[in-house]
């Protein structure tokens, strides 16, 4: 899947708080990237049912950027696969890799309401040079991270398939909202992959 420049998308979407259920929320987040019939295969799991180390990586109220950097003992880089702009909304599909490695440790979808983001922060996000969490921390944006659903995705399912054809193992993820200065500015899907901190090789997904 090649990197694309932003373009305007058609269709509407809803805030996660307005959507009934995890599958509906997942479908709404994935909508700009769908090319075919889409079945959001996933199972909602209780946090206590998530195995280690995925539980450590997902069950918290911190930025995934920070948690992944600590786990993999390296800064992480963001790779934007595809992005869309619709009015004030900017949605992108991303992968994160540790510095010095092409191993994908997170894939996800981020939807931002740019009307809640200051111009300086917005411009840095659109520059695509740093992960979102690193930018919010850098600019000292007052934020609150609220996970809504924890999910298990089957190997070979359509959700993992959105990020490429190399995802041959089941994965865990979460859907949540980041409130910036009290506003629901960011909604996101985060899926952790290659969770073995000692493995520096590429195991999953395609290069960006």
C-alpha positions in Angstrom: 0.0 0.0 0.0 1.6 3.2 -1.2 1.8 6.6 0.6 -0.8 9.0 -0.8 -1.2 12.7 -0.5 -4.3 14.0 1.3 -7.5 14.3 -0.7 -11.1 15.0 0.1 -13.3 12.0 1.0 -17.0 11.7 0.6 -19.4 10.3 3.1 -20.1 11.1 6.7 -19.0 9.6 10.0 -20.0 9.8 13.7 -18.2 10.5 16.9 -17.3 7.3 18.7 -19.5 8.3 21.6 -22.5 8.4 19.2 -21.8 4.9 17.8 -23.4 1.8 19.3 -20.8 -0.9 19.7 -17.2 -1.7 18.9 -17.9 -3.1 15.4 -19.8 0.1 14.4 -17.1 2.3 15.8 -14.4 0.2 13.9 -16.4 0.4 10.7 -16.7 4.2 11.1 -13.0 4.7 11.6 -12.0 2.5 8.7 -14.6 4.0 6.3 -12.3 6.3 4.4 -9.9 3.5 3.5 -12.4 0.9 2.4 -12.3 -0.3 -1.3 -14.5 -3.4 -1.0 -17.2 -5.0 1.1 -15.9 -4.8 4.7 -16.6 -7.1 7.7 -14.9 -5.7 10.8 -14.0 -9.0 12.3 -13.1 -8.5 15.9 -14.0 -9.7 19.4 -14.4 -7.3 22.3 -12.2 -8.5 25.2 -12.0 -7.6 28.8 -8.7 -6.0 29.8 -8.0 -9.0 32.1 -8.3 -11.3 29.2 -5.5 -9.7 27.2 -2.2 -11.7 27.5 1.2 -10.2 28.2 2.9 -8.2 26.8 -0.1 -6.9 24.9 -1.9 -6.0 28.1 0.9 -3.8 29.2 1.0 -2.1 25.8 -2.8 -1.5 25.6 -4.4 -1.3 29.1 -3.4 2.2 30.2 -4.3 5.9 29.8 -0.9 6.9 28.3 0.2 7.7 24.7 1.0 4.6 22.8 4.1 6.5 21.5 5.6 6.6 25.0 4.6 3.0 25.9 6.0 1.5 22.7 9.2 3.5 23.1 9.7 2.1 26.6 8.8 -1.4 25.6 11.0 -1.6 22.5 13.8 0.5 24.0 13.9 2.9 21.0 12.2 6.0 19.7 9.4 5.2 17.2 8.9 6.7 13.8 5.6 7.3 12.1 4.9 6.2 8.5 1.7 7.5 6.9 0.2 5.0 4.5 -2.8 6.9 3.4 -4.6 10.1 4.5 -7.8 11.9 3.8 -9.2 15.4 4.5 -12.9 16.1 4.8 -13.6 19.6 6.0 -12.1 20.0 9.5 -11.4 16.3 9.7 -8.1 14.7 8.9 -7.9 10.9 8.9 -4.8 8.9 8.3 -3.7 5.2 8.3 -0.3 4.8 10.0 2.4 2.4 11.0 5.0 2.9 13.8 8.5 1.4 13.7 11.4 1.6 16.2 14.4 3.6 15.2 16.9 1.5 13.3 14.3 -1.2 12.4 11.6 -1.8 9.8 9.7 -3.9 12.3 6.1 -2.6 12.5 5.1 -2.4 16.2 1.8 -0.6 15.7 -0.7 0.0 12.9 -3.6 2.2 13.3 -6.1 4.8 12.1 -6.2 8.3 13.6 -9.1 10.8 13.0 -8.5 14.3 14.1 -11.0 17.2 14.4 -8.6 20.0 13.4 -11.0 22.7 14.7 -9.9 21.6 18.2 -6.2 21.7 17.4 -4.0 24.8 17.5 -2.4 25.9 14.2 1.1 25.1 15.4 0.2 21.6 16.5 -1.9 21.1 13.4 0.9 22.0 11.0 3.3 19.7 12.8 0.8 16.8 12.6 0.3 17.4 8.9 4.1 17.5 8.3 4.0 13.7 9.2 7.5 13.8 10.8 6.7 12.8 14.4 4.1 10.4 15.9 1.0 12.1 17.2 1.7 11.5 20.9 5.2 13.0 20.6 3.7 16.2 19.1 1.1 16.6 21.8 3.7 16.1 24.5 6.1 18.5 22.8 3.5 21.3 22.7 2.3 20.5 26.2 -1.3 20.1 25.0 -3.6 19.3 28.0 -4.9 15.9 27.1 -6.9 13.0 28.5 -6.8 9.5 26.9 -9.9 7.4 27.1 -9.8 3.8 25.8 -13.3 2.7 24.8 -12.9 -0.9 23.5 -10.2 -3.5 23.7 -10.3 -5.8 20.7 -8.9 -9.1 19.4 -8.4 -9.3 15.6 -8.1 -12.7 13.9 -5.2 -13.5 11.6 -6.0 -12.8 8.0 -9.1 -10.7 8.9 -10.2 -7.7 6.9 -9.2 -5.2 9.6 -5.5 -6.3 9.6 -5.7 -6.7 5.8 -6.3 -2.9 5.5 -2.6 -2.4 6.5 -1.2 -4.9 4.1 -1.1 -8.6 3.4 1.7 -9.5 5.8 -0.3 -9.7 9.0 -0.5 -13.5 9.6 -0.8 -13.6 13.3 -3.8 -12.6 15.5 -3.4 -9.2 17.2 -4.9 -7.1 20.0 -5.8 -3.4 19.8 -8.0 -0.7 21.3 -10.3 2.1 20.1 -10.3 5.3 22.1 -10.6 9.1 22.2 -8.0 11.7 23.1 -9.5 14.8 24.6 -7.3 17.9 24.0 -8.1 20.8 26.3 -11.3 19.0 27.2 -12.5 18.5 23.6 -12.8 15.1 21.8 -10.2 16.1 19.3 -8.8 12.7 18.3 -10.4 9.3 17.8 -8.2 6.3 17.0 -7.7 2.6 16.4 -4.4 1.3 17.7 -3.2 -2.3 17.0 0.0 -3.6 18.5 2.1 -6.1 16.5 5.5 -7.7 16.8 5.3 -7.3 20.6 8.6 -9.2 21.3 10.8 -6.3 22.4 14.0 -8.2 21.5 13.2 -8.9 17.9 14.6 -6.2 15.6 13.6 -7.9 12.3 10.7 -7.1 10.1 8.0 -9.6 10.9 4.7 -8.1 9.7 3.4 -5.7 7.2 4.9 -4.0 4.2 7.4 -1.2 4.1 6.0 2.3 3.8 
